[in-house]
Amino acid sequence: MRAQNIAMLLSFCFLLLFTEVASAEKQKIISEMNEYGGKSIEITKEKRDYGFEATRKEIRFNDNNGITIKKEVFYTDKFAQENGHDREIDYYDGNGKTTKVEYFYPDKVANEEGYYRQIDYYDNDGKMIKEELFYTPKFSSEKGFDRSIVYFDSNEKKIRGEMFCTDKFASEKGYDMAMEYYDDKGRRTKKEYFYLGMLVGEDQVSTGIVFIGSTGKVTKNEFFYTDKVLNENESNKSQNYYDSDGKLTRREVLYSDENANDNGYYREIDYYDGDGKTTKIEIFYTNIFAKKNGFDSVVIYYYDRTPTRVEKYMDKKLVRNSFVSDKQKTQPSSSGAR
């Protein structure tokens, strides 16, 4: 009897050892310290495992308490054919609630649908509040935008959409983002256009030219305005210049002949610092204006969006230098200071 008990105990220990070895073959620690302060564990699915037909492997990113904060799942071809995506990343908060889910689509699906990546965002109640799509180069070149975001209300009905334009499209059309608003039935009620965060009209720019530097970034663009803008703002062309980080450094505006005859100036150059604040404005006047007033150009200096000093020139020679008093601190009619 004693021998039989010992044999049963040895068999049980062997079974436990075999089970641990089998589990160890399926799980592998790929990082002892990940970005969340814990271990990253790779789990490879085998035929006898639950969900083998859908999942090839998954990677769990744990925090320093062993709680999974992120889980990356790689799906089988069969799953991808049925569901569309072949990879997924789930993000969790400290309580295990899903905060967002990221989907990746294979080339075939991406080419058909136009987007290759999707991110769904959730609130504390598990309701989707936002969906973000990233579009393929082919789709972007045809439609003009490479990313979009749809926002949802508490009932998960879409209420607003944002479309972010490519640099080429923005330079041609004069706006870099479009925003749509929807009613309770999902019908569009309003659409707005923005450029550099400012609201513009779709019909304000007729065409544009973009200049790309050696690094592939936009260094300059030109806008040719429609008659509507010409009538409202008296300018028919503008040029924007950017630094290596894509920040606007200078803007040049050319005014119509009618404006030049009426107001005396035909050209303006605005200069900006790294925060987008105006540092200087140059205004150039017609010959008729210059002969009458004794100067053909003006330079206005700014500090913290406020004009501080004015220099007047004639044939590039300084003829007057004056400081701006509190009573004079108003923007010139031609100024685009910000």
The 8 nearest C-alpha neighbors of each residue, nearest first, counted from 0:
[[1, 3, 2, 4, 5, 6, 7, 8],
 [0, 2, 4, 3, 5, 6, 7, 8],
 [3, 1, 5, 0, 4, 6, 7, 8],
 [2, 4, 0, 6, 1, 5, 7, 8],
 [5, 3, 7, 1, 6, 2, 8, 0],
 [4, 6, 8, 2, 3, 7, 9, 1],
 [7, 5, 3, 9, 4, 8, 10, 2],
 [8, 6, 10, 4, 5, 9, 11, 3],
 [7, 9, 5, 11, 10, 6, 4, 12],
 [10, 8, 12, 6, 11, 7, 13, 5],
 [9, 11, 7, 13, 8, 12, 6, 14],
 [12, 10, 14, 8, 13, 9, 7, 15],
 [13, 11, 15, 9, 14, 10, 16, 8],
 [14, 12, 16, 10, 11, 15, 17, 9],
 [13, 15, 11, 17, 12, 16, 18, 10],
 [16, 14, 12, 18, 13, 17, 19, 11],
 [15, 17, 13, 19, 14, 18, 12, 20],
 [16, 18, 14, 20, 15, 19, 13, 21],
 [17, 19, 21, 15, 16, 20, 14, 22],
 [20, 18, 22, 16, 21, 17, 23, 15],
 [19, 21, 23, 17, 22, 18, 16, 24],
 [20, 22, 18, 24, 19, 23, 17, 25],
 [23, 21, 19, 25, 24, 20, 18, 26],
 [24, 22, 20, 26, 25, 21, 19, 27],
 [23, 25, 21, 22, 26, 20, 27, 43],
 [26, 24, 43, 22, 23, 42, 27, 44],
 [27, 25, 42, 23, 41, 24, 22, 43],
 [26, 28, 41, 40, 29, 42, 25, 23],
 [27, 29, 40, 30, 39, 41, 26, 38],
 [30, 28, 39, 40, 27, 41, 31, 38],
 [31, 29, 39, 32, 38, 28, 33, 40],
 [30, 32, 38, 33, 37, 39, 28, 29],
 [33, 31, 37, 38, 36, 30, 34, 39],
 [32, 34, 36, 35, 37, 38, 30, 39],
 [33, 35, 36, 32, 37, 62, 60, 61],
 [36, 34, 62, 33, 37, 61, 63, 60],
 [37, 35, 63, 62, 33, 32, 34, 38],
 [36, 38, 62, 63, 61, 32, 33, 35],
 [39, 37, 31, 32, 61, 30, 33, 60],
 [38, 40, 60, 30, 59, 29, 28, 61],
 [41, 39, 28, 59, 58, 27, 29, 38],
 [40, 42, 58, 27, 26, 57, 28, 59],
 [43, 41, 26, 57, 56, 25, 58, 40],
 [44, 42, 56, 25, 55, 41, 26, 45],
 [43, 45, 55, 56, 51, 48, 42, 54],
 [46, 44, 48, 47, 51, 43, 25, 55],
 [47, 45, 48, 51, 44, 52, 49, 50],
 [46, 48, 45, 49, 51, 44, 50, 52],
 [49, 47, 45, 46, 51, 44, 50, 52],
 [48, 50, 51, 47, 46, 44, 52, 45],
 [49, 51, 53, 52, 54, 48, 44, 55],
 [50, 52, 54, 53, 49, 48, 44, 46],
 [53, 51, 50, 54, 75, 77, 78, 55],
 [54, 52, 78, 75, 51, 50, 74, 55],
 [55, 53, 74, 51, 75, 56, 73, 50],
 [56, 54, 74, 44, 73, 75, 43, 51],
 [57, 55, 43, 73, 42, 44, 54, 72],
 [56, 58, 72, 42, 71, 41, 73, 59],
 [57, 59, 41, 71, 40, 70, 42, 72],
 [60, 58, 70, 40, 39, 69, 67, 61],
 [59, 61, 39, 69, 67, 68, 70, 38],
 [62, 60, 67, 37, 66, 65, 38, 68],
 [61, 63, 37, 35, 36, 65, 64, 66],
 [64, 62, 37, 36, 65, 61, 35, 66],
 [65, 63, 62, 66, 37, 61, 36, 67],
 [64, 66, 61, 62, 63, 67, 37, 38],
 [67, 65, 61, 62, 64, 68, 93, 63],
 [66, 68, 61, 60, 69, 59, 62, 65],
 [69, 67, 91, 61, 90, 60, 66, 92],
 [68, 70, 90, 60, 89, 67, 59, 91],
 [71, 69, 59, 89, 88, 58, 60, 72],
 [70, 72, 88, 58, 57, 87, 89, 59],
 [71, 73, 57, 87, 86, 56, 88, 74],
 [74, 72, 86, 56, 55, 57, 54, 85],
 [75, 73, 54, 85, 55, 53, 86, 78],
 [74, 76, 78, 77, 53, 54, 55, 79],
 [77, 75, 79, 78, 80, 74, 85, 53],
 [76, 78, 80, 75, 79, 81, 53, 52],
 [77, 79, 53, 81, 75, 80, 76, 82],
 [80, 78, 83, 85, 76, 84, 82, 81],
 [79, 81, 77, 78, 83, 82, 76, 84],
 [80, 82, 78, 79, 83, 77, 84, 76],
 [83, 81, 79, 80, 78, 84, 85, 77],
 [82, 84, 79, 80, 81, 104, 108, 85],
 [85, 83, 104, 79, 103, 86, 82, 102],
 [84, 86, 79, 74, 104, 73, 103, 105],
 [87, 85, 73, 103, 72, 84, 74, 102],
 [86, 88, 102, 72, 101, 71, 103, 89],
 [89, 87, 71, 101, 70, 100, 72, 90],
 [88, 90, 100, 70, 69, 99, 71, 101],
 [89, 91, 69, 99, 98, 97, 68, 100],
 [92, 90, 97, 68, 96, 95, 98, 69],
 [91, 93, 95, 94, 96, 68, 98, 97],
 [92, 94, 95, 91, 68, 66, 96, 67],
 [95, 93, 92, 96, 91, 66, 97, 68],
 [94, 96, 91, 92, 93, 97, 67, 68],
 [97, 95, 91, 92, 94, 98, 123, 93],
 [96, 98, 91, 90, 99, 95, 92, 121],
 [99, 97, 121, 91, 90, 120, 96, 92],
 [98, 100, 120, 90, 119, 121, 97, 89],
 [101, 99, 89, 119, 118, 88, 90, 102],
 [100, 102, 118, 88, 87, 117, 89, 119],
 [103, 101, 87, 117, 116, 86, 84, 118],
 [104, 102, 116, 86, 84, 115, 87, 85],
 [103, 105, 84, 115, 109, 85, 108, 116],
 [106, 104, 108, 107, 109, 85, 84, 103],
 [105, 107, 109, 108, 110, 104, 115, 111],
 [106, 108, 110, 109, 105, 111, 104, 112],
 [107, 109, 111, 110, 106, 105, 112, 104],
 [110, 108, 115, 106, 114, 113, 112, 111],
 [111, 109, 107, 113, 108, 112, 106, 135],
 [110, 112, 108, 109, 113, 107, 114, 106],
 [113, 111, 109, 114, 110, 108, 115, 107],
 [112, 114, 109, 110, 138, 134, 135, 111],
 [115, 113, 134, 109, 135, 133, 112, 116],
 [114, 116, 109, 104, 103, 134, 133, 135],
 [115, 117, 103, 133, 102, 114, 132, 104],
 [116, 118, 132, 102, 131, 101, 133, 103],
 [119, 117, 101, 131, 100, 130, 102, 120],
 [118, 120, 130, 100, 99, 129, 101, 131],
 [121, 119, 99, 129, 127, 128, 98, 130],
 [122, 120, 127, 98, 126, 125, 128, 99],
 [121, 123, 125, 124, 126, 128, 127, 98],
 [124, 122, 125, 121, 96, 126, 98, 97],
 [125, 123, 122, 126, 121, 96, 127, 97],
 [124, 126, 122, 121, 123, 127, 97, 96],
 [127, 125, 121, 122, 124, 128, 155, 153],
 [126, 128, 121, 120, 129, 155, 122, 125],
 [127, 129, 151, 121, 120, 150, 126, 122],
 [128, 130, 150, 120, 149, 127, 151, 119],
 [131, 129, 119, 149, 148, 118, 120, 150],
 [130, 132, 148, 118, 117, 147, 119, 149],
 [131, 133, 117, 147, 146, 116, 134, 148],
 [134, 132, 146, 116, 114, 145, 115, 117],
 [135, 133, 114, 145, 113, 146, 115, 139],
 [134, 136, 138, 114, 137, 113, 139, 115],
 [135, 137, 139, 138, 140, 134, 145, 141],
 [138, 136, 140, 135, 139, 141, 113, 110],
 [137, 139, 141, 135, 113, 136, 140, 142],
 [140, 138, 145, 136, 144, 143, 142, 141],
 [139, 141, 137, 138, 143, 142, 136, 144],
 [140, 142, 138, 139, 143, 137, 144, 136],
 [143, 141, 139, 144, 140, 138, 145, 137],
 [142, 144, 139, 168, 140, 164, 165, 141],
 [145, 143, 164, 139, 165, 163, 142, 146],
 [144, 146, 139, 134, 133, 165, 164, 163],
 [147, 145, 133, 163, 132, 144, 134, 162],
 [146, 148, 162, 132, 161, 131, 163, 149],
 [147, 149, 131, 161, 130, 160, 132, 150],
 [148, 150, 160, 130, 129, 159, 161, 157],
 [151, 149, 129, 159, 157, 128, 158, 160],
 [152, 150, 157, 128, 155, 156, 158, 129],
 [151, 153, 155, 154, 156, 157, 158, 128],
 [154, 152, 155, 151, 126, 156, 128, 127],
 [155, 153, 152, 156, 151, 126, 157, 127],
 [156, 154, 151, 152, 153, 127, 157, 128],
 [157, 155, 151, 154, 152, 158, 183, 185],
 [156, 158, 151, 150, 159, 155, 152, 185],
 [157, 159, 181, 151, 150, 180, 156, 152],
 [160, 158, 180, 150, 179, 149, 181, 157],
 [159, 161, 149, 179, 178, 148, 150, 180],
 [160, 162, 178, 148, 147, 177, 179, 149],
 [163, 161, 147, 177, 176, 146, 144, 164],
 [162, 164, 176, 144, 146, 147, 175, 145],
 [165, 163, 144, 175, 143, 176, 169, 168],
 [164, 166, 144, 168, 167, 143, 169, 145],
 [167, 165, 169, 168, 170, 164, 217, 175],
 [166, 168, 170, 165, 169, 171, 209, 143],
 [167, 169, 171, 165, 143, 170, 166, 172],
 [170, 168, 175, 174, 166, 173, 172, 171],
 [171, 169, 167, 207, 168, 173, 209, 172],
 [170, 172, 207, 206, 168, 169, 173, 208],
 [173, 171, 169, 174, 170, 206, 168, 204],
 [172, 174, 169, 170, 204, 171, 194, 222],
 [175, 173, 194, 169, 193, 172, 176, 192],
 [176, 174, 169, 164, 194, 193, 163, 173],
 [177, 175, 163, 193, 162, 164, 174, 192],
 [176, 178, 192, 162, 191, 161, 193, 163],
 [179, 177, 161, 191, 190, 160, 192, 162],
 [178, 180, 190, 160, 159, 189, 161, 191],
 [179, 181, 159, 189, 188, 187, 158, 190],
 [182, 180, 187, 158, 186, 185, 188, 159],
 [181, 183, 185, 184, 186, 188, 187, 158],
 [184, 182, 185, 181, 156, 186, 158, 157],
 [185, 183, 182, 186, 181, 156, 157, 187],
 [186, 184, 181, 182, 183, 157, 187, 158],
 [185, 187, 181, 182, 184, 188, 183, 180],
 [188, 186, 181, 180, 189, 185, 182, 179],
 [187, 189, 181, 180, 186, 182, 190, 179],
 [190, 188, 180, 179, 187, 191, 181, 178],
 [191, 189, 179, 178, 180, 192, 177, 188],
 [192, 190, 178, 177, 179, 189, 193, 198],
 [191, 193, 177, 199, 198, 176, 200, 174],
 [194, 192, 198, 197, 176, 174, 199, 196],
 [193, 195, 174, 175, 197, 196, 198, 176],
 [196, 194, 197, 193, 175, 174, 176, 198],
 [195, 197, 194, 193, 198, 176, 175, 199],
 [198, 196, 193, 194, 195, 199, 192, 174],
 [197, 199, 193, 192, 194, 196, 200, 191],
 [200, 198, 193, 192, 197, 194, 201, 174],
 [199, 201, 203, 202, 192, 198, 191, 193],
 [202, 200, 203, 192, 199, 204, 174, 172],
 [201, 203, 200, 204, 205, 225, 227, 228],
 [202, 204, 200, 201, 225, 228, 224, 227],
 [205, 203, 224, 225, 173, 202, 206, 172],
 [204, 206, 225, 224, 223, 203, 172, 202],
 [207, 205, 171, 223, 204, 172, 222, 208],
 [206, 208, 171, 222, 170, 221, 223, 172],
 [209, 207, 221, 220, 170, 171, 210, 222],
 [208, 210, 220, 170, 219, 167, 211, 221],
 [209, 211, 219, 217, 218, 220, 212, 208],
 [210, 212, 217, 216, 215, 218, 209, 213],
 [211, 213, 215, 214, 216, 218, 217, 210],
 [214, 212, 215, 211, 216, 217, 218, 210],
 [215, 213, 212, 216, 211, 243, 217, 218],
 [214, 216, 212, 213, 211, 217, 218, 210],
 [217, 215, 211, 214, 212, 218, 245, 243],
 [216, 218, 211, 210, 219, 212, 215, 209],
 [219, 217, 241, 211, 240, 210, 212, 216],
 [220, 218, 240, 210, 239, 217, 241, 209],
 [221, 219, 209, 239, 208, 238, 210, 170],
 [220, 222, 238, 208, 207, 237, 239, 209],
 [223, 221, 207, 237, 236, 224, 206, 238],
 [224, 222, 236, 206, 235, 205, 207, 204],
 [225, 223, 204, 235, 205, 236, 203, 228],
 [224, 226, 227, 205, 204, 228, 203, 229],
 [225, 227, 229, 228, 230, 224, 235, 203],
 [228, 226, 230, 225, 229, 231, 203, 202],
 [229, 227, 231, 230, 226, 225, 232, 203],
 [228, 230, 233, 226, 234, 227, 232, 235],
 [229, 231, 227, 228, 233, 232, 226, 234],
 [232, 230, 228, 229, 233, 227, 234, 226],
 [231, 233, 229, 234, 228, 230, 227, 235],
 [232, 234, 229, 230, 255, 254, 258, 231],
 [235, 233, 254, 229, 232, 255, 253, 236],
 [234, 236, 224, 229, 223, 254, 255, 253],
 [235, 237, 223, 253, 222, 224, 234, 252],
 [238, 236, 252, 222, 251, 221, 253, 239],
 [237, 239, 221, 251, 250, 220, 222, 252],
 [238, 240, 250, 220, 219, 249, 221, 251],
 [239, 241, 219, 249, 218, 248, 247, 250],
 [242, 240, 247, 218, 246, 245, 248, 219],
 [241, 243, 245, 244, 246, 248, 218, 247],
 [242, 244, 245, 241, 216, 218, 246, 214],
 [245, 243, 242, 246, 241, 216, 247, 217],
 [244, 246, 241, 242, 243, 247, 217, 216],
 [247, 245, 241, 242, 244, 248, 273, 243],
 [246, 248, 241, 240, 249, 245, 242, 239],
 [249, 247, 271, 241, 240, 270, 246, 272],
 [248, 250, 270, 240, 269, 239, 247, 271],
 [251, 249, 239, 269, 238, 268, 240, 270],
 [250, 252, 268, 238, 237, 267, 269, 239],
 [251, 253, 237, 267, 266, 236, 268, 254],
 [254, 252, 266, 236, 234, 265, 237, 235],
 [255, 253, 234, 265, 233, 235, 266, 258],
 [254, 256, 258, 257, 234, 233, 235, 259],
 [255, 257, 259, 258, 260, 254, 265, 261],
 [256, 258, 260, 255, 259, 261, 233, 254],
 [259, 257, 261, 255, 260, 256, 262, 233],
 [260, 258, 263, 264, 265, 256, 257, 262],
 [259, 261, 257, 258, 263, 262, 256, 264],
 [260, 262, 258, 259, 263, 257, 264, 256],
 [263, 261, 259, 258, 264, 260, 257, 265],
 [262, 264, 259, 288, 284, 285, 260, 261],
 [265, 263, 284, 259, 283, 285, 262, 266],
 [264, 266, 254, 259, 284, 253, 283, 285],
 [265, 267, 253, 283, 252, 254, 282, 264],
 [266, 268, 282, 252, 281, 251, 283, 253],
 [269, 267, 251, 281, 250, 280, 252, 282],
 [268, 270, 280, 250, 249, 279, 251, 281],
 [269, 271, 249, 279, 278, 277, 248, 280],
 [272, 270, 277, 248, 276, 275, 278, 249],
 [271, 273, 275, 274, 276, 278, 248, 277],
 [272, 274, 275, 271, 246, 276, 248, 247],
 [275, 273, 272, 276, 271, 246, 277, 247],
 [274, 276, 271, 272, 273, 277, 247, 337],
 [277, 275, 271, 272, 274, 337, 304, 278],
 [276, 278, 271, 336, 337, 270, 279, 304],
 [279, 277, 301, 271, 270, 300, 276, 302],
 [278, 280, 300, 270, 299, 301, 277, 269],
 [281, 279, 269, 299, 268, 298, 270, 282],
 [280, 282, 298, 268, 267, 297, 299, 269],
 [283, 281, 267, 297, 296, 266, 298, 280],
 [284, 282, 296, 266, 264, 295, 265, 267],
 [285, 283, 264, 295, 263, 296, 265, 288],
 [284, 286, 288, 287, 263, 264, 289, 265],
 [287, 285, 289, 288, 290, 284, 295, 263],
 [286, 288, 290, 285, 289, 291, 263, 284],
 [289, 287, 291, 285, 263, 286, 290, 292],
 [290, 288, 295, 294, 286, 292, 293, 291],
 [291, 289, 287, 288, 293, 292, 286, 294],
 [290, 292, 288, 289, 293, 287, 294, 286],
 [293, 291, 289, 290, 294, 288, 295, 287],
 [292, 294, 289, 290, 291, 313, 295, 288],
 [295, 293, 313, 289, 312, 292, 296, 311],
 [296, 294, 289, 284, 313, 283, 312, 285],
 [297, 295, 283, 312, 282, 284, 294, 311],
 [296, 298, 311, 282, 281, 310, 312, 299],
 [299, 297, 281, 310, 280, 309, 311, 300],
 [298, 300, 309, 280, 279, 308, 281, 297],
 [301, 299, 279, 308, 306, 307, 278, 309],
 [302, 300, 306, 278, 305, 307, 279, 304],
 [301, 303, 305, 304, 306, 278, 307, 300],
 [302, 304, 305, 301, 276, 277, 278, 306],
 [305, 303, 302, 301, 277, 337, 276, 306],
 [304, 306, 301, 302, 303, 307, 328, 300],
 [307, 305, 301, 300, 328, 308, 302, 299],
 [306, 308, 323, 301, 300, 322, 305, 302],
 [307, 309, 322, 300, 323, 321, 299, 306],
 [310, 308, 299, 321, 298, 320, 322, 300],
 [309, 311, 320, 298, 297, 319, 299, 321],
 [312, 310, 297, 319, 318, 317, 296, 294],
 [313, 311, 317, 316, 296, 294, 318, 315],
 [312, 314, 294, 316, 295, 315, 318, 317],
 [313, 315, 316, 312, 295, 294, 296, 317],
 [316, 314, 313, 312, 317, 296, 295, 311],
 [317, 315, 312, 313, 314, 318, 311, 294],
 [318, 316, 312, 319, 311, 313, 315, 310],
 [317, 319, 312, 311, 316, 313, 320, 294],
 [320, 318, 311, 310, 317, 321, 312, 309],
 [321, 319, 310, 309, 311, 318, 322, 317],
 [322, 320, 309, 308, 310, 319, 323, 311],
 [323, 321, 308, 307, 309, 324, 320, 306],
 [322, 324, 307, 308, 327, 328, 321, 306],
 [323, 325, 327, 326, 322, 328, 307, 308],
 [324, 326, 328, 327, 323, 329, 307, 306],
 [327, 325, 324, 328, 329, 323, 306, 322],
 [326, 328, 324, 325, 329, 323, 306, 330],
 [329, 327, 325, 326, 306, 323, 324, 330],
 [328, 330, 327, 331, 326, 306, 305, 325],
 [329, 331, 334, 332, 328, 336, 306, 333],
 [332, 330, 334, 333, 329, 335, 336, 328],
 [333, 331, 334, 330, 335, 329, 262, 336],
 [334, 332, 331, 335, 267, 282, 330, 264],
 [335, 333, 331, 336, 332, 330, 280, 267],
 [334, 336, 337, 333, 269, 330, 280, 332],
 [337, 335, 334, 277, 269, 304, 330, 280],
 [336, 277, 276, 304, 335, 275, 271, 334]]
